[in-house]
Amino acid sequence: MEKKRPKAVALYSGGLDSTLAILVLLRQGIEVFALTFLTHFGCDISDTSSCSKDPFSKAEQFGFTVKLCHLAEKFIEIVKNPKYGHGKNMNPCIDCRILMLKEAKEYMRLIGADFIITGEVLNQRPMSQRRETFPLIDREAGLEGYVLRPLTALNLKPTIPEMEGLVKRELLYGIKGRSRKPQMALAEEFGLKDYPSPAGGCLLTDPIYSFRLKDLLSHNPDPSIKEINLLRVGRHFRLSPHCKAIVGRNKDENETIESLAQRGDYLIRVVGHGSPVTILTGIVEEKDIVTGGSICARYSGGKHMPLVKVKIEKKGFDQEFRLIKPADDSLIDLLRVQPNSSFA
């Protein structure tokens, strides 16, 4: 009777580490089924390399399959209330890893795989990639002994697939720490040339984005997907507990803001001068329209004019024109949502 070929489920971002982890197992003849997890807070959540824009390209090149899995509301909940806390910013790294592994466990059972692999490296990240944290995460996910970390395995206790002979431990690696040189050397060995540069993590590790998210959640514990997507773009201003203004910084952001605007939102532009697109979202009062118009004018080509003509469009309704004075720097500093602003 022919021996069954071992199967593994991989947490895969398309970045360097997760790709190498897969290649290490493919070299041993193990069949790999990769899961790429998506959230509303960007990618780069399956390992610590930056996300590939096309996770399928490497799969086609090296011979493994990729399935996309959106964590959606489950992930938003752990961002708001992580059991193991946030990192330096809003990143719930330990809870995030547990959630991904739980999802991978269900997929493992569905396809009859034997174990799970990740691209994690001991001590590469301070919160979730510590010697004492790996067992905690695996245990909480109900996968104790079944999570193999091929790049750093020789620094850790043997896993069940190693002990059962499904994986040859002597062909695994003992990489640890923050240096990327061992991974780059390994990539050269595998002929892996096209991979993204290392990055600092998902959007939740970014201090400005995290500050914006904290502000949003403090005023609206159940934000819409539109509000979350708007956190990625523009300059943000808190006009009231119920209203925000977001000002585009370039053509791409202006187009994104327009595409995200929904019925009832206000879109503001300065007429006759180069102008950003500004959106007012939430419960918008008359004073917010005036303030939002003045902020828009401040970032337009007419910022030094005593008054500028502003077009105000209520999405799905009507539009009007007003003469508005551009905001001064003191108002900008007061209302801007950023770590050093006076108003959060």
Number of C-alpha atoms within 10 A of each C-alpha: 3 4 5 7 11 19 20 25 28 29 28 30 29 29 27 27 28 26 26 22 25 28 22 18 21 16 11 14 14 18 19 23 24 29 23 23 22 18 17 16 20 15 20 25 25 29 25 23 26 23 27 20 12 10 21 17 13 19 18 11 9 13 13 17 17 21 13 13 14 13 16 14 12 12 21 17 11 20 21 18 13 18 11 13 17 20 15 14 16 21 24 24 26 23 23 22 22 20 19 20 27 17 16 25 21 11 18 20 12 9 12 13 18 18 23 25 25 26 25 28 26 23 16 17 17 14 17 24 21 15 13 9 15 19 17 15 22 18 15 16 20 14 18 15 18 20 26 26 25 27 28 21 23 17 15 14 11 14 18 17 20 18 12 9 10 18 20 13 16 9 14 20 19 15 22 19 13 12 10 16 10 14 16 17 12 16 19 11 10 13 9 18 11 11 18 14 12 15 12 12 21 21 21 22 18 15 15 18 21 20 20 23 21 17 18 22 14 12 15 14 11 13 13 10 12 15 18 16 15 20 20 18 18 21 16 22 25 23 22 17 14 14 17 23 30 27 26 23 16 14 12 11 18 20 13 18 23 16 10 14 20 15 10 16 19 24 26 29 23 29 18 12 15 12 25 25 24 29 32 26 21 17 13 19 13 8 11 19 19 18 19 31 30 26 27 28 31 23 21 21 16 21 21 15 12 10 15 24 18 24 16 22 18 18 16 12 10 9 13 10 14 15 16 21 22 23 20 13 10 8 12 17 15 16 21 22 27 20 14 12 13 12 16 20
